[in-house]
Amino acid sequence: MKFKQPLTAGVAGALGLAFATSAMAQMDAPQDKRFYVAPMVSYGFFDNDAVGGPAPLGNLNTDNDDSIGATLAIGKPINSWLNLELFGFYFNPDQSINGGDANDADLYGFGLDALFFPARDTLPVYGILGASWGKMDPGYGEVNDVAVGDDADADFLDAGLGYMYQLNDYGLAVRAEYRYRYTTVDSADIYGAGYEDQRFDDHILSLGLQIPLGAPPTAAEPAPAPAPAQPMDSDGDGVIDANDQCPGTPRGTEVDARGCPIEKQAPIVLKGVTFEFDSSKLTMQAENRLDNVVDALQASSEVKFRVDGYTDSIGTEQYNQGLSQRRVDSVRQYLIEHGISSSRITGTQGHGESNPVATNETAAGRAQNRRVELNVTEQ
């Protein structure tokens, strides 16, 4: 027992450390984390042991012959360097006692393995630590004509090395292992009180497959590249700070390419430019007034302008919008026909009954709201 307890404690401590450390291994890049099964054919090189005891059996030398067996594991990768497995094994070796042949034994156990991969992606070699518990049935009912027990508790502690070779993209792999197995059998269960435990230094070779369960993991989509930092525009005028020569411009102010406010001229109201009732046809008075406008524009040939038109509030808003647009288009056409280049007219816009300059409750106010304006856009 003096060897069994320290080794049991050592394996249990290593397995406990593996469980605790796996919770902290978040920075490891995990590999395939599917559950898997690993059926393997095993061959055991079994040790012998001599134990002393009282009469009538006396001293006994037991030996298990080398034997083929089977191992089955069910496991799961925990992170890039650790797998944990539940496993079981079975052997049926021939036996001898004190040099004489005896019936075959049944030797089996179930336990827990930790597989340690120091460099899984580059070298799929792993270390093994395991512990299992099971039975040894000696297969005989008597020794020297004395009846004995036929079932003994057994403990198994494993340490070893393995190699895994992946066969395909699904993850199917060939697996080969060597294990040193320290086996302890409770001799008292077979031979009675007074016999110390039998201890065997066994060696196990296994070869088989590792078969993943479920679909292979898919590669994660790469994270999108961070959006490039946008240049600062502290005052929100559309000109970045590096080019803004007038920082702190109030929001909504129209600025030039330097970020400085554009000094706008007040619109020129074309007084006397009127139209026939509910029509875009210019009155005679309007044509005379526009002739004067043509003369002024020809005298300032560099000026470019926009024509804006408004109505009063009589009628629907939609109708007034269309009427104001037809009227400013009529003014534009008259100017072009009388010598003003169309390239100088940067646009026309009918605003309907919006932006009144006087009340729409009186005839005089409505007359002021019915107006055409020139807005200088470049000079």
C-alpha positions as CSV (number, residue, x, y, z in Angstrom):
1,M,0.0,0.0,0.0
2,K,2.9,2.4,0.6
3,F,3.4,2.8,-3.2
4,K,-0.2,2.9,-4.2
5,Q,-1.3,5.9,-2.1
6,P,1.4,8.4,-3.3
7,L,0.9,7.5,-7.0
8,T,-2.9,7.7,-6.6
9,A,-2.7,11.1,-5.0
10,G,-0.2,12.3,-7.7
11,V,-2.5,11.2,-10.6
12,A,-5.6,12.7,-8.9
13,G,-3.8,15.9,-8.3
14,A,-2.7,16.1,-11.9
15,L,-6.2,15.5,-13.1
16,G,-7.6,18.1,-10.7
17,L,-5.0,20.6,-12.0
18,A,-6.1,19.9,-15.5
19,F,-9.7,20.7,-14.7
20,A,-8.9,23.9,-12.9
21,T,-6.4,25.1,-15.5
22,S,-8.8,24.5,-18.4
23,A,-11.2,27.1,-16.9
24,M,-8.4,29.7,-17.1
25,A,-7.1,28.8,-20.6
26,Q,-9.4,31.3,-22.4
27,M,-6.5,32.8,-24.4
28,D,-5.7,29.5,-26.0
29,A,-7.0,29.2,-29.5
30,P,-9.2,26.1,-29.3
31,Q,-9.0,23.4,-31.9
32,D,-11.9,21.1,-32.9
33,K,-14.1,20.8,-29.7
34,R,-16.4,18.0,-30.8
35,F,-17.0,14.9,-28.7
36,Y,-15.3,11.8,-30.1
37,V,-15.0,8.1,-29.6
38,A,-11.8,6.2,-29.9
39,P,-12.0,2.4,-30.3
40,M,-8.5,0.7,-30.1
41,V,-7.0,-2.7,-30.1
42,S,-4.5,-3.1,-27.2
43,Y,-1.8,-5.5,-26.3
44,G,-0.7,-5.9,-22.7
45,F,2.8,-6.9,-21.5
46,F,1.9,-8.1,-18.0
47,D,4.1,-8.4,-14.9
48,N,4.2,-11.0,-12.2
49,D,4.3,-10.7,-8.4
50,A,4.9,-12.9,-5.4
51,V,3.0,-12.5,-2.1
52,G,3.4,-14.2,1.1
53,G,0.5,-15.4,3.3
54,P,-0.6,-17.8,6.0
55,A,-1.3,-21.5,5.7
56,P,-2.8,-23.4,4.0
57,L,-2.0,-21.4,0.8
58,G,1.4,-20.0,1.9
59,N,3.5,-18.0,-0.5
60,L,2.1,-17.5,-4.0
61,N,3.7,-16.3,-7.2
62,T,1.1,-15.2,-9.8
63,D,1.8,-14.4,-13.4
64,N,-0.5,-13.1,-16.2
65,D,0.7,-13.9,-19.7
66,D,0.9,-11.2,-22.4
67,S,-2.4,-10.7,-24.0
68,I,-4.5,-8.9,-26.6
69,G,-7.4,-6.7,-25.4
70,A,-9.5,-3.8,-26.3
71,T,-9.8,-0.1,-25.2
72,L,-12.7,2.4,-25.8
73,A,-12.5,6.1,-24.9
74,I,-15.1,8.8,-25.2
75,G,-13.6,12.3,-25.0
76,K,-13.7,16.0,-25.7
77,P,-11.0,18.6,-26.3
78,I,-11.2,21.3,-23.6
79,N,-8.7,23.7,-25.1
80,S,-5.7,23.7,-27.4
81,W,-3.6,21.6,-25.1
82,L,-6.0,19.4,-23.1
83,N,-8.4,16.6,-23.8
84,L,-10.4,14.8,-21.1
85,E,-11.7,11.2,-21.7
86,L,-13.8,8.5,-20.0
87,F,-12.3,5.2,-21.0
88,G,-12.6,1.4,-20.4
89,F,-10.4,-1.6,-21.2
90,Y,-10.6,-5.4,-21.1
91,F,-8.0,-8.1,-21.2
92,N,-8.3,-11.9,-20.9
93,P,-4.7,-13.2,-20.2
94,D,-3.7,-16.7,-19.5
95,Q,-2.5,-17.2,-15.9
96,S,-0.1,-19.3,-13.9
97,I,0.3,-19.8,-10.1
98,N,3.6,-21.0,-8.6
99,G,4.6,-22.1,-12.1
100,G,1.5,-24.1,-12.9
101,D,-1.1,-23.2,-15.5
102,A,-4.4,-21.7,-14.4
103,N,-7.5,-20.6,-16.2
104,D,-7.7,-17.3,-18.1
105,A,-8.3,-14.2,-16.1
106,D,-10.8,-11.3,-16.8
107,L,-9.1,-8.0,-16.2
108,Y,-11.1,-4.8,-16.8
109,G,-11.4,-1.2,-15.6
110,F,-13.2,2.1,-16.2
111,G,-11.7,5.5,-15.5
112,L,-10.6,9.0,-16.6
113,D,-7.8,10.2,-18.8
114,A,-6.2,13.6,-19.3
115,L,-4.3,14.0,-22.7
116,F,-1.8,16.8,-22.8
117,F,-0.8,18.3,-26.2
118,P,2.2,20.7,-25.9
119,A,2.0,21.7,-29.6
120,R,-1.2,20.2,-31.1
121,D,-1.1,22.1,-34.4
122,T,2.5,21.4,-35.2
123,L,3.3,18.1,-33.5
124,P,0.3,15.9,-32.5
125,V,2.2,14.1,-29.7
126,Y,0.5,14.0,-26.3
127,G,1.2,12.9,-22.8
128,I,-1.2,10.7,-20.9
129,L,-2.2,10.6,-17.2
130,G,-5.1,8.3,-16.2
131,A,-6.7,6.5,-13.3
132,S,-9.3,3.7,-13.4
133,W,-11.0,1.2,-11.2
134,G,-12.1,-2.3,-12.0
135,K,-11.9,-6.0,-11.3
136,M,-9.6,-9.0,-11.8
137,D,-11.4,-12.3,-11.9
138,P,-8.6,-15.0,-11.6
139,G,-10.7,-17.6,-13.4
140,Y,-9.9,-20.4,-10.9
141,G,-11.8,-21.5,-7.8
142,E,-9.1,-23.2,-5.8
143,V,-5.3,-23.3,-5.2
144,N,-3.7,-26.5,-3.9
145,D,-7.1,-27.9,-3.4
146,V,-8.1,-25.0,-1.2
147,A,-11.1,-22.9,-2.3
148,V,-10.4,-19.2,-3.1
149,G,-12.4,-16.1,-4.1
150,D,-13.1,-15.4,-7.8
151,D,-13.3,-11.6,-7.9
152,A,-10.9,-8.9,-6.7
153,D,-11.0,-5.2,-6.7
154,A,-8.3,-3.6,-8.8
155,D,-6.9,0.0,-9.2
156,F,-5.0,1.1,-12.3
157,L,-2.8,4.2,-12.7
158,D,-1.6,5.1,-16.2
159,A,1.2,7.4,-17.5
160,G,2.2,7.4,-21.2
161,L,2.7,8.9,-24.6
162,G,0.6,9.0,-27.7
163,Y,0.6,10.1,-31.3
164,M,-2.3,11.1,-33.4
165,Y,-2.4,11.4,-37.3
166,Q,-5.4,13.1,-38.9
167,L,-6.6,11.3,-42.0
168,N,-9.1,13.8,-43.5
169,D,-10.8,17.2,-43.2
170,Y,-13.7,15.6,-41.2
171,G,-11.2,15.0,-38.3
172,L,-10.9,11.2,-38.5
173,A,-7.5,10.2,-37.0
174,V,-5.3,7.2,-36.4
175,R,-4.2,7.0,-32.7
176,A,-1.3,5.1,-31.3
177,E,-0.4,4.9,-27.5
178,Y,2.0,3.5,-25.0
179,R,1.0,3.3,-21.4
180,Y,2.8,2.3,-18.3
181,R,0.1,0.9,-16.0
182,Y,0.6,0.4,-12.3
183,T,-1.9,-2.2,-11.3
184,T,-2.9,-3.0,-7.7
185,V,-5.1,-6.0,-6.9
186,D,-6.7,-6.6,-3.5
187,S,-5.3,-10.1,-2.9
188,A,-7.4,-10.6,0.2
189,D,-10.5,-10.7,-2.0
190,I,-9.1,-13.9,-3.5
191,Y,-6.8,-15.6,-1.0
192,G,-8.3,-14.3,2.3
193,A,-7.0,-12.2,5.2
194,G,-3.2,-12.0,5.6
195,Y,-2.3,-11.4,2.0
196,E,-0.9,-8.1,0.9
197,D,-2.0,-6.4,-2.3
198,Q,-0.5,-7.7,-5.5
199,R,1.3,-5.0,-7.6
200,F,2.1,-5.2,-11.2
201,D,4.2,-3.0,-13.6
202,D,2.3,-3.5,-16.8
203,H,2.9,-2.0,-20.3
204,I,0.1,-1.4,-22.7
205,L,0.3,-0.7,-26.5
206,S,-2.8,0.5,-28.3
207,L,-3.7,1.3,-31.9
208,G,-7.0,2.5,-33.2
209,L,-9.1,5.4,-34.6
210,Q,-10.4,8.6,-33.1
211,I,-13.9,9.4,-34.6
212,P,-15.4,12.9,-34.1
213,L,-19.1,13.2,-33.5
214,G,-21.1,15.8,-35.4
215,A,-20.2,18.2,-38.2
216,P,-16.7,19.8,-38.3
217,P,-16.5,23.4,-37.0
218,T,-16.5,26.2,-39.5
219,A,-14.0,28.9,-39.6
220,A,-15.2,32.1,-38.0
221,E,-15.8,35.1,-40.3
222,P,-12.9,37.6,-40.0
223,A,-13.8,40.6,-38.1
224,P,-14.5,43.6,-40.3
225,A,-11.7,46.1,-40.6
226,P,-12.3,49.1,-38.4
227,A,-13.6,52.1,-40.2
228,P,-11.0,54.7,-40.9
229,A,-11.1,57.6,-38.5
230,Q,-13.0,60.5,-40.0
231,P,-11.4,64.0,-40.1
232,M,-12.7,66.2,-37.4
233,D,-15.3,68.9,-38.3
234,S,-15.8,70.6,-34.9
235,D,-18.3,73.2,-36.0
236,G,-20.2,70.9,-38.4
237,D,-20.0,73.3,-41.4
238,G,-18.7,70.6,-43.8
239,V,-15.1,71.8,-43.8
240,I,-12.7,69.7,-41.8
241,D,-10.8,71.5,-39.0
242,A,-7.4,71.2,-40.9
243,N,-8.8,73.3,-43.7
244,D,-11.3,75.5,-41.7
245,Q,-10.1,79.1,-41.6
246,C,-13.1,80.2,-39.8
247,P,-13.6,77.7,-36.9
248,G,-16.6,78.0,-34.7
249,T,-19.1,78.9,-37.4
250,P,-22.7,78.6,-36.1
251,R,-24.4,75.5,-37.3
252,G,-26.5,76.0,-40.4
253,T,-24.4,78.8,-41.7
254,E,-23.6,78.5,-45.4
255,V,-19.8,78.6,-45.8
256,D,-17.3,78.6,-48.6
257,A,-14.4,76.2,-49.2
258,R,-12.4,77.9,-46.5
259,G,-15.1,77.3,-43.9
260,C,-16.0,81.0,-43.8
261,P,-19.6,82.3,-43.9
262,I,-20.8,83.4,-47.4
263,E,-22.1,86.9,-47.4
264,K,-25.4,86.6,-49.2
265,Q,-27.1,89.5,-50.9
266,A,-30.7,90.0,-50.2
267,P,-33.0,88.7,-53.0
268,I,-34.1,91.3,-55.6
269,V,-37.9,91.4,-55.7
270,L,-39.0,92.1,-59.3
271,K,-41.8,94.5,-58.4
272,G,-44.4,94.9,-61.2
273,V,-43.7,91.4,-62.6
274,T,-47.3,90.1,-62.5
275,F,-49.3,87.5,-64.3
276,E,-52.8,87.1,-65.6
277,F,-55.3,85.6,-63.1
278,D,-54.6,81.9,-62.3
279,S,-52.0,81.8,-65.2
280,S,-48.3,81.9,-65.9
281,K,-48.8,84.4,-68.7
282,L,-46.9,87.6,-68.1
283,T,-48.9,90.9,-68.1
284,M,-47.9,93.8,-70.3
285,Q,-46.7,95.6,-67.2
286,A,-44.5,92.5,-66.3
287,E,-42.9,92.5,-69.8
288,N,-42.0,96.1,-69.5
289,R,-40.5,95.5,-66.1
290,L,-38.5,92.5,-67.4
291,D,-37.1,94.6,-70.2
292,N,-35.5,96.8,-67.6
293,V,-34.2,93.7,-65.8
294,V,-32.7,92.5,-69.1
295,D,-30.9,95.9,-69.6
296,A,-29.5,95.7,-66.0
297,L,-28.3,92.1,-66.4
298,Q,-26.6,92.8,-69.7
299,A,-24.7,95.6,-68.0
300,S,-23.5,93.1,-65.4
301,S,-22.6,90.2,-67.7
302,E,-20.6,88.2,-65.0
303,V,-23.6,87.9,-62.6
304,K,-25.3,84.5,-62.4
305,F,-28.6,84.2,-60.6
306,R,-31.5,82.0,-59.6
307,V,-35.2,82.8,-60.2
308,D,-37.6,82.1,-57.3
309,G,-41.4,82.5,-57.3
310,Y,-44.2,82.7,-54.6
311,T,-48.0,82.8,-54.6
312,D,-50.5,83.8,-52.0
313,S,-52.5,81.2,-50.0
314,I,-55.6,81.1,-52.1
315,G,-56.0,77.6,-53.5
316,T,-54.5,74.4,-52.4
317,E,-50.9,74.1,-51.4
318,Q,-50.1,71.6,-54.2
319,Y,-51.8,73.8,-56.8
320,N,-49.9,76.9,-55.7
321,Q,-46.6,75.0,-55.8
322,G,-47.2,74.1,-59.4
323,L,-48.5,77.6,-60.3
324,S,-45.4,79.3,-58.8
325,Q,-43.1,76.9,-60.7
326,R,-44.8,77.6,-64.1
327,R,-44.6,81.4,-63.5
328,V,-40.8,81.4,-62.7
329,D,-40.2,79.2,-65.8
330,S,-42.1,81.8,-67.8
331,V,-39.9,84.5,-66.5
332,R,-36.8,82.5,-67.3
333,Q,-38.0,81.9,-70.8
334,Y,-38.7,85.6,-71.3
335,L,-35.2,86.6,-70.2
336,I,-33.5,84.0,-72.5
337,E,-35.6,85.1,-75.5
338,H,-34.4,88.7,-74.8
339,G,-30.7,88.0,-74.8
340,I,-29.8,86.6,-71.4
341,S,-27.7,83.5,-71.7
342,S,-29.3,80.4,-70.2
343,S,-25.9,79.6,-68.6
344,R,-26.3,82.6,-66.3
345,I,-29.6,81.3,-64.9
346,T,-28.5,78.7,-62.3
347,G,-32.0,77.5,-61.7
348,T,-35.7,78.2,-61.1
349,Q,-37.7,77.3,-58.0
350,G,-41.3,77.7,-57.3
351,H,-42.1,77.8,-53.6
352,G,-45.9,78.1,-53.7
353,E,-47.4,79.8,-50.7
354,S,-44.4,79.3,-48.4
355,N,-42.3,82.1,-47.0
356,P,-45.0,84.9,-47.1
357,V,-43.7,88.4,-46.6
358,A,-47.1,89.8,-45.5
359,T,-50.4,88.6,-44.2
360,N,-52.6,86.6,-46.5
361,E,-55.7,87.9,-44.7
362,T,-55.8,91.1,-46.8
363,A,-55.7,91.8,-50.5
364,A,-52.7,94.1,-50.1
365,G,-50.8,91.4,-48.2
366,R,-51.7,88.7,-50.7
367,A,-50.4,91.0,-53.5
368,Q,-47.0,91.3,-51.8
369,N,-46.8,87.5,-51.4
370,R,-47.3,87.0,-55.1
371,R,-43.8,87.8,-56.2
372,V,-40.8,86.9,-58.3
373,E,-37.2,87.2,-56.9
374,L,-33.7,87.1,-58.4
375,N,-31.1,85.6,-56.1
376,V,-27.5,86.3,-57.1
377,T,-25.5,83.1,-56.9
378,E,-22.2,84.3,-58.5
379,Q,-20.8,87.7,-59.4
